[in-house]
Amino acid sequence: MIDDFAKRYLHTDLREAREAVLRKLDGLSEHDIRPDLAQRGKDMWATEHESRAEITARYQRVRVHAVVHVLTGTSRHAGHADILREQLDGAVEMDPATLARRGQDATFWANRRTEVERAARAAAARESN
């Protein structure tokens, strides 16, 4: 049996993961907010009649009634959203308070991405020689 502390802890983690998913959508267009049908499934996509606001509002309504066992799935999807968003427009998003506490901002992450990309290209060049 799970105790009250563990339930509160897991619910907090779930809320934070869901908030992260919603932040990943900030600034995306109506087109970009929709998943690729081939990657998702025929029953899990947004039609042209559903607005971005409707999609995110539905997500917010559902998240209020969720149970702890969806924490892992939500965290996994937040990670997927991180990757997709960075590929789409280079945006790297984290909780602003966390970034401020760490002394990290958009410039920090742009520099980090450049550093990682440079290392990857150098490794690839070394491998091809």
A tleap script that builds the chain and sets N, CA, C and O, in Angstrom:
source leaprc.protein.ff14SB
mol = sequence {
  NMET ILE ASP ASP PHE ALA LYS ARG TYR LEU
  HIE THR ASP LEU ARG GLU ALA ARG GLU ALA
  VAL LEU ARG LYS LEU ASP GLY LEU SER GLU
  HIE ASP ILE ARG PRO ASP LEU ALA GLN ARG
  GLY LYS ASP MET TRP ALA THR GLU HIE GLU
  SER ARG ALA GLU ILE THR ALA ARG TYR GLN
  ARG VAL ARG VAL HIE ALA VAL VAL HIE VAL
  LEU THR GLY THR SER ARG HIE ALA GLY HIE
  ALA ASP ILE LEU ARG GLU GLN LEU ASP GLY
  ALA VAL GLU MET ASP PRO ALA THR LEU ALA
  ARG ARG GLY GLN ASP ALA THR PHE TRP ALA
  ASN ARG ARG THR GLU VAL GLU ARG ALA ALA
  ARG ALA ALA ALA ALA ARG GLU SER CASN
}
set mol.1.N position { 0.840 -1.175 0.000 }
set mol.1.CA position { 0.000 0.000 0.000 }
set mol.1.C position { 0.889 1.243 0.000 }
set mol.1.O position { 1.873 1.306 0.737 }
set mol.2.N position { 0.549 2.213 -0.812 }
set mol.2.CA position { 1.330 3.440 -0.919 }
set mol.2.C position { 0.853 4.444 0.140 }
set mol.2.O position { -0.349 4.632 0.329 }
set mol.3.N position { 1.796 5.079 0.821 }
set mol.3.CA position { 1.405 6.001 1.886 }
set mol.3.C position { 1.085 7.394 1.330 }
set mol.3.O position { 1.321 7.677 0.155 }
set mol.4.N position { 0.547 8.250 2.190 }
set mol.4.CA position { 0.116 9.587 1.764 }
set mol.4.C position { 1.272 10.432 1.246 }
set mol.4.O position { 1.106 11.170 0.275 }
set mol.5.N position { 2.449 10.338 1.879 }
set mol.5.CA position { 3.606 11.104 1.426 }
set mol.5.C position { 3.971 10.703 -0.002 }
set mol.5.O position { 4.201 11.562 -0.853 }
set mol.6.N position { 4.022 9.413 -0.257 }
set mol.6.CA position { 4.372 8.933 -1.594 }
set mol.6.C position { 3.338 9.392 -2.620 }
set mol.6.O position { 3.701 9.783 -3.729 }
set mol.7.N position { 2.070 9.348 -2.263 }
set mol.7.CA position { 1.026 9.807 -3.183 }
set mol.7.C position { 1.207 11.288 -3.516 }
set mol.7.O position { 1.141 11.682 -4.680 }
set mol.8.N position { 1.435 12.102 -2.485 }
set mol.8.CA position { 1.635 13.537 -2.720 }
set mol.8.C position { 2.860 13.777 -3.606 }
set mol.8.O position { 2.822 14.593 -4.526 }
set mol.9.N position { 3.930 13.065 -3.318 }
set mol.9.CA position { 5.174 13.198 -4.082 }
set mol.9.C position { 4.942 12.846 -5.550 }
set mol.9.O position { 5.342 13.592 -6.444 }
set mol.10.N position { 4.303 11.719 -5.790 }
set mol.10.CA position { 4.056 11.277 -7.161 }
set mol.10.C position { 3.081 12.207 -7.876 }
set mol.10.O position { 3.261 12.497 -9.059 }
set mol.11.N position { 2.059 12.673 -7.178 }
set mol.11.CA position { 1.131 13.618 -7.792 }
set mol.11.C position { 1.838 14.922 -8.155 }
set mol.11.O position { 1.555 15.507 -9.201 }
set mol.12.N position { 2.740 15.375 -7.317 }
set mol.12.CA position { 3.514 16.580 -7.626 }
set mol.12.C position { 4.356 16.360 -8.874 }
set mol.12.O position { 4.393 17.215 -9.759 }
set mol.13.N position { 5.034 15.213 -8.950 }
set mol.13.CA position { 5.828 14.898 -10.143 }
set mol.13.C position { 4.959 14.859 -11.393 }
set mol.13.O position { 5.357 15.360 -12.445 }
set mol.14.N position { 3.783 14.270 -11.282 }
set mol.14.CA position { 2.879 14.182 -12.422 }
set mol.14.C position { 2.424 15.573 -12.859 }
set mol.14.O position { 2.416 15.874 -14.053 }
set mol.15.N position { 2.047 16.417 -11.906 }
set mol.15.CA position { 1.637 17.780 -12.250 }
set mol.15.C position { 2.769 18.528 -12.946 }
set mol.15.O position { 2.539 19.223 -13.936 }
set mol.16.N position { 3.987 18.387 -12.433 }
set mol.16.CA position { 5.125 19.070 -13.048 }
set mol.16.C position { 5.401 18.560 -14.459 }
set mol.16.O position { 5.713 19.348 -15.352 }
set mol.17.N position { 5.289 17.257 -14.665 }
set mol.17.CA position { 5.504 16.693 -16.005 }
set mol.17.C position { 4.438 17.189 -16.970 }
set mol.17.O position { 4.743 17.507 -18.120 }
set mol.18.N position { 3.201 17.258 -16.520 }
set mol.18.CA position { 2.121 17.732 -17.386 }
set mol.18.C position { 2.274 19.220 -17.695 }
set mol.18.O position { 1.988 19.648 -18.813 }
set mol.19.N position { 2.710 19.996 -16.741 }
set mol.19.CA position { 2.968 21.413 -16.995 }
set mol.19.C position { 4.085 21.560 -18.014 }
set mol.19.O position { 4.046 22.459 -18.853 }
set mol.20.N position { 5.085 20.681 -17.947 }
set mol.20.CA position { 6.182 20.713 -18.917 }
set mol.20.C position { 5.668 20.419 -20.319 }
set mol.20.O position { 6.075 21.074 -21.278 }
set mol.21.N position { 4.775 19.438 -20.445 }
set mol.21.CA position { 4.203 19.123 -21.756 }
set mol.21.C position { 3.492 20.354 -22.316 }
set mol.21.O position { 3.670 20.689 -23.487 }
set mol.22.N position { 2.701 21.020 -21.504 }
set mol.22.CA position { 1.991 22.213 -21.975 }
set mol.22.C position { 2.953 23.328 -22.356 }
set mol.22.O position { 2.706 24.045 -23.326 }
set mol.23.N position { 4.051 23.489 -21.609 }
set mol.23.CA position { 5.033 24.528 -21.965 }
set mol.23.C position { 5.691 24.233 -23.305 }
set mol.23.O position { 6.065 25.157 -24.027 }
set mol.24.N position { 5.835 22.963 -23.643 }
set mol.24.CA position { 6.443 22.606 -24.934 }
set mol.24.C position { 5.598 23.111 -26.100 }
set mol.24.O position { 6.118 23.333 -27.194 }
set mol.25.N position { 4.305 23.293 -25.873 }
set mol.25.CA position { 3.401 23.735 -26.928 }
set mol.25.C position { 3.382 25.246 -27.111 }
set mol.25.O position { 2.918 25.739 -28.139 }
set mol.26.N position { 3.880 25.983 -26.127 }
set mol.26.CA position { 3.869 27.445 -26.199 }
set mol.26.C position { 4.581 27.927 -27.459 }
set mol.26.O position { 5.703 27.513 -27.751 }
set mol.27.N position { 3.922 28.794 -28.188 }
set mol.27.CA position { 4.525 29.398 -29.371 }
set mol.27.C position { 4.420 28.579 -30.639 }
set mol.27.O position { 4.841 29.035 -31.702 }
set mol.28.N position { 3.868 27.378 -30.553 }
set mol.28.CA position { 3.730 26.567 -31.762 }
set mol.28.C position { 2.479 26.969 -32.529 }
set mol.28.O position { 1.502 27.442 -31.948 }
set mol.29.N position { 2.525 26.776 -33.828 }
set mol.29.CA position { 1.392 27.114 -34.687 }
set mol.29.C position { 0.322 26.029 -34.624 }
set mol.29.O position { 0.532 24.963 -34.047 }
set mol.30.N position { -0.825 26.319 -35.226 }
set mol.30.CA position { -1.899 25.320 -35.325 }
set mol.30.C position { -1.379 24.060 -36.024 }
set mol.30.O position { -1.740 22.944 -35.649 }
set mol.31.N position { -0.542 24.239 -37.023 }
set mol.31.CA position { 0.013 23.091 -37.752 }
set mol.31.C position { 0.969 22.281 -36.885 }
set mol.31.O position { 0.880 21.056 -36.812 }
set mol.32.N position { 1.878 22.985 -36.235 }
set mol.32.CA position { 2.935 22.304 -35.504 }
set mol.32.C position { 2.461 21.623 -34.224 }
set mol.32.O position { 3.142 20.729 -33.722 }
set mol.33.N position { 1.321 22.022 -33.690 }
set mol.33.CA position { 0.834 21.421 -32.452 }
set mol.33.C position { 0.258 20.020 -32.685 }
set mol.33.O position { 0.072 19.263 -31.733 }
set mol.34.N position { -0.019 19.678 -33.924 }
set mol.34.CA position { -0.625 18.390 -34.237 }
set mol.34.C position { 0.442 17.334 -34.490 }
set mol.34.O position { 1.393 17.591 -35.229 }
set mol.35.N position { 0.306 16.130 -33.882 }
set mol.35.CA position { 1.288 15.060 -34.110 }
set mol.35.C position { 1.157 14.496 -35.528 }
set mol.35.O position { 0.106 14.608 -36.158 }
set mol.36.N position { 2.218 13.901 -36.006 }
set mol.36.CA position { 2.236 13.229 -37.312 }
set mol.36.C position { 1.396 11.952 -37.213 }
set mol.36.O position { 1.679 11.078 -36.393 }
set mol.37.N position { 0.370 11.853 -38.047 }
set mol.37.CA position { -0.573 10.732 -38.018 }
set mol.37.C position { 0.138 9.383 -38.149 }
set mol.37.O position { -0.241 8.418 -37.484 }
set mol.38.N position { 1.145 9.310 -38.984 }
set mol.38.CA position { 1.855 8.047 -39.169 }
set mol.38.C position { 2.559 7.597 -37.904 }
set mol.38.O position { 2.716 6.398 -37.675 }
set mol.39.N position { 2.984 8.540 -37.083 }
set mol.39.CA position { 3.705 8.196 -35.861 }
set mol.39.C position { 2.775 7.898 -34.700 }
set mol.39.O position { 3.188 7.232 -33.751 }
set mol.40.N position { 1.543 8.363 -34.741 }
set mol.40.CA position { 0.669 8.251 -33.582 }
set mol.40.C position { -0.312 7.093 -33.703 }
set mol.40.O position { -0.172 6.110 -32.976 }
set mol.41.N position { -1.225 7.162 -34.524 }
set mol.41.CA position { -2.286 6.181 -34.608 }
set mol.41.C position { -3.509 6.888 -35.138 }
set mol.41.O position { -3.667 8.098 -34.978 }
set mol.42.N position { -4.359 6.130 -35.762 }
set mol.42.CA position { -5.485 6.736 -36.452 }
set mol.42.C position { -6.479 7.415 -35.521 }
set mol.42.O position { -7.228 8.286 -35.964 }
set mol.43.N position { -6.508 7.046 -34.253 }
set mol.43.CA position { -7.477 7.642 -33.343 }
set mol.43.C position { -6.873 8.698 -32.431 }
set mol.43.O position { -7.554 9.198 -31.536 }
set mol.44.N position { -5.621 9.043 -32.637 }
set mol.44.CA position { -4.961 9.975 -31.717 }
set mol.44.C position { -4.358 11.147 -32.469 }
set mol.44.O position { -3.139 11.307 -32.520 }
set mol.45.N position { -5.228 11.966 -33.054 }
set mol.45.CA position { -4.758 13.155 -33.743 }
set mol.45.C position { -5.841 14.213 -33.713 }
set mol.45.O position { -7.012 13.912 -33.481 }
set mol.46.N position { -5.450 15.440 -33.946 }
set mol.46.CA position { -6.385 16.561 -33.903 }
set mol.46.C position { -6.823 16.928 -35.311 }
set mol.46.O position { -5.995 17.090 -36.207 }
set mol.47.N position { -8.125 17.057 -35.498 }
set mol.47.CA position { -8.658 17.424 -36.809 }
set mol.47.C position { -8.494 18.918 -37.051 }
set mol.47.O position { -8.121 19.669 -36.149 }
set mol.48.N position { -8.774 19.335 -38.267 }
set mol.48.CA position { -8.687 20.758 -38.599 }
set mol.48.C position { -9.771 21.579 -37.912 }
set mol.48.O position { -9.683 22.806 -37.861 }
set mol.49.N position { -10.785 20.915 -37.387 }
set mol.49.CA position { -11.878 21.602 -36.703 }
set mol.49.C position { -11.591 21.860 -35.229 }
set mol.49.O position { -12.347 22.569 -34.565 }
set mol.50.N position { -10.504 21.291 -34.710 }
set mol.50.CA position { -10.129 21.483 -33.315 }
set mol.50.C position { -9.012 22.521 -33.247 }
set mol.50.O position { -7.959 22.364 -33.864 }
set mol.51.N position { -9.263 23.576 -32.489 }
set mol.51.CA position { -8.257 24.631 -32.389 }
set mol.51.C position { -7.177 24.245 -31.381 }
set mol.51.O position { -7.354 23.344 -30.561 }
set mol.52.N position { -6.070 24.946 -31.468 }
set mol.52.CA position { -4.983 24.763 -30.503 }
set mol.52.C position { -5.509 24.958 -29.085 }
set mol.52.O position { -5.174 24.195 -28.179 }
set mol.53.N position { -6.337 25.987 -28.901 }
set mol.53.CA position { -6.902 26.275 -27.572 }
set mol.53.C position { -7.764 25.109 -27.080 }
set mol.53.O position { -7.718 24.763 -25.900 }
set mol.54.N position { -8.547 24.503 -27.971 }
set mol.54.CA position { -9.386 23.361 -27.578 }
set mol.54.C position { -8.533 22.155 -27.184 }
set mol.54.O position { -8.841 21.447 -26.225 }
set mol.55.N position { -7.466 21.937 -27.934 }
set mol.55.CA position { -6.594 20.788 -27.668 }
set mol.55.C position { -5.939 20.937 -26.293 }
set mol.55.O position { -5.959 20.008 -25.486 }
set mol.56.N position { -5.367 22.095 -26.037 }
set mol.56.CA position { -4.693 22.274 -24.748 }
set mol.56.C position { -5.690 22.344 -23.595 }
set mol.56.O position { -5.389 21.880 -22.495 }
set mol.57.N position { -6.875 22.916 -23.829 }
set mol.57.CA position { -7.902 22.958 -22.777 }
set mol.57.C position { -8.356 21.540 -22.419 }
set mol.57.O position { -8.562 21.234 -21.245 }
set mol.58.N position { -8.508 20.689 -23.410 }
set mol.58.CA position { -8.888 19.292 -23.151 }
set mol.58.C position { -7.810 18.601 -22.326 }
set mol.58.O position { -8.111 17.872 -21.382 }
set mol.59.N position { -6.567 18.833 -22.685 }
set mol.59.CA position { -5.462 18.240 -21.926 }
set mol.59.C position { -5.489 18.718 -20.478 }
set mol.59.O position { -5.291 17.928 -19.556 }
set mol.60.N position { -5.730 19.999 -20.283 }
set mol.60.CA position { -5.766 20.542 -18.924 }
set mol.60.C position { -6.938 19.983 -18.120 }
set mol.60.O position { -6.796 19.733 -16.923 }
set mol.61.N position { -8.098 19.782 -18.758 }
set mol.61.CA position { -9.246 19.191 -18.052 }
set mol.61.C position { -8.950 17.758 -17.645 }
set mol.61.O position { -9.254 17.357 -16.522 }
set mol.62.N position { -8.369 16.993 -18.537 }
set mol.62.CA position { -8.087 15.585 -18.260 }
set mol.62.C position { -7.046 15.444 -17.169 }
set mol.62.O position { -7.146 14.548 -16.330 }
set mol.63.N position { -6.056 16.308 -17.165 }
set mol.63.CA position { -4.975 16.166 -16.191 }
set mol.63.C position { -5.438 16.361 -14.759 }
set mol.63.O position { -4.802 15.851 -13.836 }
set mol.64.N position { -6.509 17.073 -14.553 }
set mol.64.CA position { -7.034 17.281 -13.206 }
set mol.64.C position { -7.532 15.974 -12.601 }
set mol.64.O position { -7.482 15.796 -11.384 }
set mol.65.N position { -8.012 15.058 -13.444 }
set mol.65.CA position { -8.630 13.821 -12.967 }
set mol.65.C position { -7.700 12.615 -13.078 }
set mol.65.O position { -8.144 11.485 -12.878 }
set mol.66.N position { -6.461 12.823 -13.383 }
set mol.66.CA position { -5.547 11.712 -13.616 }
set mol.66.C position { -5.130 11.045 -12.320 }
set mol.66.O position { -5.247 11.611 -11.233 }
set mol.67.N position { -4.647 9.836 -12.468 }
set mol.67.CA position { -4.137 9.074 -11.330 }
set mol.67.C position { -2.637 8.886 -11.470 }
set mol.67.O position { -2.061 9.109 -12.534 }
set mol.68.N position { -2.027 8.476 -10.391 }
set mol.68.CA position { -0.571 8.407 -10.296 }
set mol.68.C position { 0.071 7.519 -11.364 }
set mol.68.O position { 1.169 7.823 -11.830 }
set mol.69.N position { -0.583 6.443 -11.754 }
set mol.69.CA position { 0.054 5.487 -12.667 }
set mol.69.C position { 0.373 6.048 -14.051 }
set mol.69.O position { 1.071 5.389 -14.823 }
set mol.70.N position { -0.112 7.237 -14.389 }
set mol.70.CA position { 0.214 7.823 -15.685 }
set mol.70.C position { 1.467 8.687 -15.649 }
set mol.70.O position { 1.858 9.253 -16.670 }
set mol.71.N position { 2.097 8.792 -14.492 }
set mol.71.CA position { 3.289 9.619 -14.356 }
set mol.71.C position { 4.390 9.210 -15.336 }
set mol.71.O position { 4.981 10.062 -16.001 }
set mol.72.N position { 4.659 7.932 -15.423 }
set mol.72.CA position { 5.727 7.457 -16.302 }
set mol.72.C position { 5.447 7.803 -17.758 }
set mol.72.O position { 6.335 8.278 -18.465 }
set mol.73.N position { 4.222 7.568 -18.206 }
set mol.73.CA position { 3.867 7.881 -19.588 }
set mol.73.C position { 3.960 9.364 -19.883 }
set mol.73.O position { 4.459 9.758 -20.937 }
set mol.74.N position { 3.487 10.185 -18.970 }
set mol.74.CA position { 3.537 11.630 -19.178 }
set mol.74.C position { 4.977 12.123 -19.215 }
set mol.74.O position { 5.327 12.965 -20.042 }
set mol.75.N position { 5.799 11.609 -18.333 }
set mol.75.CA position { 7.211 11.994 -18.330 }
set mol.75.C position { 7.889 11.592 -19.632 }
set mol.75.O position { 8.694 12.343 -20.181 }
set mol.76.N position { 7.558 10.408 -20.118 }
set mol.76.CA position { 8.131 9.943 -21.384 }
set mol.76.C position { 7.704 10.871 -22.525 }
set mol.76.O position { 8.521 11.239 -23.369 }
set mol.77.N position { 6.420 11.248 -22.545 }
set mol.77.CA position { 5.937 12.124 -23.607 }
set mol.77.C position { 6.540 13.523 -23.503 }
set mol.77.O position { 6.791 14.167 -24.522 }
set mol.78.N position { 6.773 13.991 -22.291 }
set mol.78.CA position { 7.431 15.290 -22.132 }
set mol.78.C position { 8.833 15.235 -22.729 }
set mol.78.O position { 9.282 16.197 -23.351 }
set mol.79.N position { 9.522 14.119 -22.543 }
set mol.79.CA position { 10.846 13.950 -23.148 }
set mol.79.C position { 10.777 13.915 -24.659 }
set mol.79.O position { 11.616 14.508 -25.338 }
set mol.80.N position { 9.782 13.224 -25.189 }
set mol.80.CA position { 9.598 13.209 -26.645 }
set mol.80.C position { 9.334 14.614 -27.163 }
set mol.80.O position { 9.871 15.026 -28.192 }
set mol.81.N position { 8.496 15.344 -26.430 }
set mol.81.CA position { 8.178 16.717 -26.843 }
set mol.81.C position { 9.420 17.597 -26.824 }
set mol.81.O position { 9.575 18.467 -27.681 }
set mol.82.N position { 10.309 17.378 -25.855 }
set mol.82.CA position { 11.577 18.117 -25.819 }
set mol.82.C position { 12.342 17.921 -27.123 }
set mol.82.O position { 12.794 18.879 -27.749 }
set mol.83.N position { 12.475 16.672 -27.511 }
set mol.83.CA position { 13.242 16.337 -28.714 }
set mol.83.C position { 12.585 16.926 -29.951 }
set mol.83.O position { 13.253 17.551 -30.775 }
set mol.84.N position { 11.277 16.729 -30.085 }
set mol.84.CA position { 10.577 17.223 -31.260 }
set mol.84.C position { 10.616 18.742 -31.349 }
set mol.84.O position { 10.816 19.295 -32.431 }
set mol.85.N position { 10.429 19.412 -30.234 }
set mol.85.CA position { 10.434 20.872 -30.246 }
set mol.85.C position { 11.810 21.408 -30.623 }
set mol.85.O position { 11.917 22.366 -31.388 }
set mol.86.N position { 12.853 20.799 -30.093 }
set mol.86.CA position { 14.191 21.257 -30.438 }
set mol.86.C position { 14.464 21.048 -31.922 }
set mol.86.O position { 15.092 21.895 -32.558 }
set mol.87.N position { 13.999 19.931 -32.484 }
set mol.87.CA position { 14.189 19.698 -33.913 }
set mol.87.C position { 13.360 20.654 -34.758 }
set mol.87.O position { 13.780 21.066 -35.840 }
set mol.88.N position { 12.182 21.004 -34.258 }
set mol.88.CA position { 11.285 21.872 -35.009 }
set mol.88.C position { 11.803 23.301 -35.108 }
set mol.88.O position { 11.882 23.859 -36.203 }
set mol.89.N position { 12.157 23.896 -33.969 }
set mol.89.CA position { 12.570 25.296 -34.005 }
set mol.89.C position { 13.747 25.630 -33.087 }
set mol.89.O position { 14.051 26.801 -32.864 }
set mol.90.N position { 14.402 24.602 -32.559 }
set mol.90.CA position { 15.581 24.829 -31.732 }
set mol.90.C position { 15.282 25.228 -30.300 }
set mol.90.O position { 16.206 25.445 -29.516 }
set mol.91.N position { 14.005 25.330 -29.942 }
set mol.91.CA position { 13.650 25.763 -28.596 }
set mol.91.C position { 13.964 24.679 -27.573 }
set mol.91.O position { 13.611 23.513 -27.752 }
set mol.92.N position { 14.628 25.083 -26.507 }
set mol.92.CA position { 14.899 24.198 -25.384 }
set mol.92.C position { 14.195 24.822 -24.198 }
set mol.92.O position { 14.516 25.942 -23.801 }
set mol.93.N position { 13.245 24.114 -23.634 }
set mol.93.CA position { 12.406 24.687 -22.592 }
set mol.93.C position { 12.551 23.916 -21.300 }
set mol.93.O position { 12.575 22.686 -21.276 }
set mol.94.N position { 12.646 24.669 -20.247 }
set mol.94.CA position { 12.575 24.121 -18.899 }
set mol.94.C position { 11.799 25.117 -18.062 }
set mol.94.O position { 11.531 26.235 -18.503 }
set mol.95.N position { 11.447 24.721 -16.886 }
set mol.95.CA position { 10.773 25.616 -15.971 }
set mol.95.C position { 11.636 26.853 -15.758 }
set mol.95.O position { 12.804 26.723 -15.391 }
set mol.96.N position { 11.091 28.055 -15.979 }
set mol.96.CA position { 11.886 29.286 -15.837 }
set mol.96.C position { 12.565 29.430 -14.479 }
set mol.96.O position { 13.695 29.911 -14.403 }
set mol.97.N position { 11.894 29.023 -13.416 }
set mol.97.CA position { 12.497 29.130 -12.077 }
set mol.97.C position { 13.709 28.216 -11.961 }
set mol.97.O position { 14.713 28.579 -11.349 }
set mol.98.N position { 13.610 27.034 -12.549 }
set mol.98.CA position { 14.741 26.096 -12.535 }
set mol.98.C position { 15.912 26.674 -13.316 }
set mol.98.O position { 17.054 26.627 -12.858 }
set mol.99.N position { 15.628 27.220 -14.495 }
set mol.99.CA position { 16.694 27.826 -15.307 }
set mol.99.C position { 17.373 28.967 -14.568 }
set mol.99.O position { 18.600 29.066 -14.558 }
set mol.100.N position { 16.577 29.825 -13.953 }
set mol.100.CA position { 17.144 30.966 -13.218 }
set mol.100.C position { 18.011 30.492 -12.058 }
set mol.100.O position { 19.088 31.036 -11.815 }
set mol.101.N position { 17.538 29.482 -11.349 }
set mol.101.CA position { 18.294 28.951 -10.212 }
set mol.101.C position { 19.634 28.372 -10.678 }
set mol.101.O position { 20.632 28.456 -9.962 }
set mol.102.N position { 19.652 27.802 -11.847 }
set mol.102.CA position { 20.881 27.206 -12.388 }
set mol.102.C position { 21.745 28.208 -13.143 }
set mol.102.O position { 22.861 27.884 -13.550 }
set mol.103.N position { 21.238 29.420 -13.331 }
set mol.103.CA position { 21.987 30.416 -14.089 }
set mol.103.C position { 22.009 30.107 -15.578 }
set mol.103.O position { 22.964 30.446 -16.276 }
set mol.104.N position { 20.960 29.468 -16.055 }
set mol.104.CA position { 20.886 29.082 -17.462 }
set mol.104.C position { 19.774 29.877 -18.136 }
set mol.104.O position { 18.709 30.092 -17.558 }
set mol.105.N position { 20.038 30.309 -19.366 }
set mol.105.CA position { 19.033 31.021 -20.136 }
set mol.105.C position { 19.102 30.525 -21.577 }
set mol.105.O position { 19.806 29.558 -21.868 }
set mol.106.N position { 18.379 31.178 -22.472 }
set mol.106.CA position { 18.348 30.748 -23.871 }
set mol.106.C position { 19.744 30.762 -24.489 }
set mol.106.O position { 20.078 29.880 -25.280 }
set mol.107.N position { 20.552 31.743 -24.139 }
set mol.107.CA position { 21.913 31.823 -24.664 }
set mol.107.C position { 22.754 30.647 -24.187 }
set mol.107.O position { 23.514 30.062 -24.958 }
set mol.108.N position { 22.611 30.305 -22.908 }
set mol.108.CA position { 23.329 29.150 -22.366 }
set mol.108.C position { 23.011 27.901 -23.178 }
set mol.108.O position { 23.917 27.168 -23.575 }
set mol.109.N position { 21.709 27.653 -23.428 }
set mol.109.CA position { 21.316 26.432 -24.145 }
set mol.109.C position { 21.696 26.479 -25.611 }
set mol.109.O position { 22.023 25.443 -26.189 }
set mol.110.N position { 21.664 27.650 -26.228 }
set mol.110.CA position { 22.117 27.766 -27.620 }
set mol.110.C position { 23.603 27.434 -27.715 }
set mol.110.O position { 24.035 26.731 -28.628 }
set mol.111.N position { 24.381 27.950 -26.760 }
set mol.111.CA position { 25.815 27.642 -26.735 }
set mol.111.C position { 26.062 26.166 -26.470 }
set mol.111.O position { 26.940 25.558 -27.082 }
set mol.112.N position { 25.279 25.586 -25.550 }
set mol.112.CA position { 25.429 24.153 -25.250 }
set mol.112.C position { 25.122 23.307 -26.481 }
set mol.112.O position { 25.834 22.348 -26.779 }
set mol.113.N position { 24.058 23.668 -27.190 }
set mol.113.CA position { 23.689 22.913 -28.398 }
set mol.113.C position { 24.799 23.003 -29.443 }
set mol.113.O position { 25.136 22.005 -30.080 }
set mol.114.N position { 25.363 24.191 -29.619 }
set mol.114.CA position { 26.471 24.377 -30.563 }
set mol.114.C position { 27.662 23.522 -30.155 }
set mol.114.O position { 28.297 22.897 -31.004 }
set mol.115.N position { 27.969 23.491 -28.864 }
set mol.115.CA position { 29.083 22.696 -28.350 }
set mol.115.C position { 28.881 21.201 -28.617 }
set mol.115.O position { 29.804 20.514 -29.054 }
set mol.116.N position { 27.677 20.707 -28.353 }
set mol.116.CA position { 27.380 19.289 -28.570 }
set mol.116.C position { 27.426 18.955 -30.055 }
set mol.116.O position { 27.961 17.917 -30.442 }
set mol.117.N position { 26.867 19.829 -30.888 }
set mol.117.CA position { 26.876 19.614 -32.336 }
set mol.117.C position { 28.315 19.588 -32.868 }
set mol.117.O position { 28.655 18.749 -33.702 }
set mol.118.N position { 29.158 20.513 -32.381 }
set mol.118.CA position { 30.559 20.546 -32.803 }
set mol.118.C position { 31.272 19.245 -32.427 }
set mol.118.O position { 32.030 18.698 -33.228 }
set mol.119.N position { 31.031 18.754 -31.219 }
set mol.119.CA position { 31.646 17.502 -30.768 }
set mol.119.C position { 31.172 16.327 -31.626 }
set mol.119.O position { 31.967 15.458 -31.985 }
set mol.120.N position { 29.889 16.300 -31.949 }
set mol.120.CA position { 29.353 15.212 -32.761 }
set mol.120.C position { 29.963 15.217 -34.163 }
set mol.120.O position { 30.302 14.164 -34.704 }
set mol.121.N position { 30.100 16.408 -34.747 }
set mol.121.CA position { 30.708 16.494 -36.080 }
set mol.121.C position { 32.182 16.099 -36.055 }
set mol.121.O position { 32.661 15.428 -36.969 }
set mol.122.N position { 32.893 16.509 -35.024 }
set mol.122.CA position { 34.308 16.130 -34.909 }
set mol.122.C position { 34.451 14.624 -34.749 }
set mol.122.O position { 35.354 14.026 -35.334 }
set mol.123.N position { 33.578 14.003 -33.969 }
set mol.123.CA position { 33.635 12.549 -33.802 }
set mol.123.C position { 33.323 11.857 -35.118 }
set mol.123.O position { 33.974 10.870 -35.464 }
set mol.124.N position { 32.341 12.354 -35.859 }
set mol.124.CA position { 31.997 11.759 -37.153 }
set mol.124.C position { 33.145 11.891 -38.142 }
set mol.124.O position { 33.421 10.962 -38.901 }
set mol.125.N position { 33.822 13.048 -38.140 }
set mol.125.CA position { 34.950 13.263 -39.043 }
set mol.125.C position { 36.106 12.318 -38.688 }
set mol.125.O position { 36.763 11.763 -39.569 }
set mol.126.N position { 36.337 12.147 -37.386 }
set mol.126.CA position { 37.397 11.237 -36.944 }
set mol.126.C position { 37.066 9.802 -37.336 }
set mol.126.O position { 37.959 9.040 -37.704 }
set mol.127.N position { 35.805 9.432 -37.260 }
set mol.127.CA position { 35.379 8.078 -37.608 }
set mol.127.C position { 35.552 7.796 -39.100 }
set mol.127.O position { 35.861 6.670 -39.492 }
set mol.128.N position { 35.351 8.824 -39.929 }
set mol.128.CA position { 35.438 8.623 -41.380 }
set mol.128.C position { 36.874 8.584 -41.884 }
set mol.128.O position { 37.112 8.216 -43.035 }
set mol.129.N position { 37.832 8.957 -41.046 }
set mol.129.CA position { 39.255 8.937 -41.451 }
set mol.129.C position { 39.890 7.613 -41.225 }
set mol.129.O position { 41.075 7.440 -41.513 }
savepdb mol mol.pdb
quit
